[in-house]
Amino acid sequence: MILESTQLLYTAHHENGGTHMIQVSAPVCASTGNRGYRSTHKNHPSALWTRASLAHYYWLIALAKDLVLEHEFRFAPKNPHACLAHLLWLEQNPPPDLLETRWLKDPTPAMPDEYKCDDVIMSYRKYYMYAKKELLSYTKRHIPNML
């Protein structure tokens, strides 16, 4: 989710007039040698949600940074997560044409309809309990009560 969040944030940049900013001053991606990340899946519900409001954009940055901290706690890597420098840059350099500042709506659940309900959190709980349970592991953490 750290990488995916970073990709969504860069896509918000590209779709809101920030391509030049990225090319000039974003951190260099170690795997490509390019500054920042390219736009991807620009019409995915999560991409549309991220770029609809600065409140959404900054919420996703906060989530991704918290996920980096969780990754560091669980796995104690020798180096910071590769996305962290990008997240810090994205936080300091919002997309220039993203002017809406209000929280507009909760994130759109990106999952099959059978797991969706009116509550986004409950939707994701159902999704992970039934569709993704085999992927879950809890290094240095207790298994949540919901599972």
C-alpha positions in Angstrom: 0.0 0.0 0.0 3.0 2.4 0.5 4.0 2.2 -3.2 0.4 2.3 -4.4 -0.4 5.4 -2.3 2.7 7.1 -3.7 1.7 6.3 -7.2 -1.8 7.7 -6.6 -0.3 10.9 -5.2 2.0 11.3 -8.2 -1.0 10.7 -10.5 -2.9 13.4 -8.7 0.1 15.7 -9.4 0.2 14.8 -13.2 -3.5 15.3 -13.5 -3.5 18.7 -11.7 -0.7 20.6 -13.5 2.3 19.2 -11.5 4.2 17.4 -14.2 6.8 20.1 -14.6 7.3 20.3 -10.9 8.0 16.6 -10.8 10.4 16.8 -13.7 12.3 19.6 -12.0 12.4 18.8 -8.3 10.9 15.5 -7.3 13.3 12.8 -5.9 14.9 10.5 -8.3 13.4 7.0 -8.4 16.2 4.5 -7.8 14.7 1.8 -10.1 14.1 4.1 -13.1 16.5 7.0 -12.7 13.6 9.4 -13.4 12.3 12.0 -11.1 9.0 10.9 -9.5 6.6 8.4 -10.9 4.6 8.4 -14.0 0.8 8.8 -14.0 -1.0 5.5 -13.7 -4.6 4.2 -13.7 -5.8 7.8 -13.7 -9.5 6.8 -13.8 -9.3 4.2 -11.0 -11.8 5.2 -8.2 -8.9 5.7 -5.8 -7.0 8.0 -8.2 -10.2 10.0 -8.8 -10.8 10.3 -5.1 -7.2 11.3 -4.3 -7.1 14.2 -6.8 -10.6 15.5 -6.0 -9.4 17.5 -3.0 -6.3 18.6 -1.2 -7.9 17.2 2.0 -8.0 13.8 0.3 -4.4 14.2 -1.0 -3.0 15.1 2.4 -5.0 12.3 4.1 -3.4 9.8 1.8 0.1 11.2 2.5 -0.6 10.8 6.2 -1.7 7.2 5.7 1.3 6.3 3.6 3.7 7.9 6.1 2.0 5.9 8.9 2.4 2.7 6.8 6.1 3.5 6.4 6.4 3.8 10.2 4.6 0.5 10.6 6.9 -1.1 8.1 9.9 0.2 10.0 8.5 -1.2 13.3 7.7 -4.6 11.9 10.8 -5.2 9.7 13.5 -2.9 11.0 15.0 -2.3 7.5 18.5 -1.0 7.2 17.4 1.9 5.0 14.2 4.0 4.9 11.5 2.8 2.6 12.2 4.0 -0.9 8.9 5.9 -1.1 9.5 8.0 2.0 11.5 10.7 0.2 8.8 10.9 -2.4 6.1 11.2 0.2 8.0 14.0 1.9 8.4 15.8 -1.4 4.7 15.3 -2.3 3.7 16.7 1.1 5.8 19.8 0.6 4.8 20.3 -3.1 1.1 19.9 -3.6 -0.3 19.8 -7.1 -0.6 23.4 -8.3 -4.1 23.1 -9.9 -5.7 21.1 -7.0 -7.6 23.9 -5.4 -10.5 22.2 -3.6 -9.6 22.1 0.1 -12.7 20.5 1.7 -13.1 16.9 2.5 -15.7 15.8 -0.1 -16.3 12.1 0.7 -14.8 9.0 2.2 -12.5 7.0 0.0 -14.2 4.9 -2.6 -13.8 1.2 -1.8 -11.8 -0.6 -4.5 -13.1 -4.1 -4.2 -15.7 -6.4 -5.6 -19.3 -5.3 -4.9 -20.1 -8.3 -2.7 -17.9 -6.8 0.1 -19.2 -3.2 -0.2 -21.6 -1.7 2.3 -22.5 1.9 3.4 -19.5 2.0 5.8 -16.1 2.1 4.0 -14.2 0.6 7.1 -16.6 -2.3 7.4 -16.4 -2.9 3.6 -12.6 -3.3 3.9 -12.9 -5.4 7.0 -15.2 -7.8 5.1 -12.9 -7.8 2.1 -9.9 -8.7 4.1 -11.7 -11.2 6.3 -13.1 -13.2 3.4 -11.2 -12.4 0.2 -7.6 -11.6 1.4 -7.3 -13.6 4.7 -4.5 -15.8 3.2 -2.4 -12.8 2.5 -2.4 -11.4 6.0 0.5 -11.8 8.4 1.1 -10.0 11.7 4.8 -9.6 12.3 5.3 -8.2 15.8 1.6 -7.5 16.1 -1.4 -9.3 17.5 -4.1 -10.4 15.1 -6.9 -7.8 15.1 -10.2 -8.9 16.9 -12.1 -8.4 13.6 -10.4 -11.4 12.2 
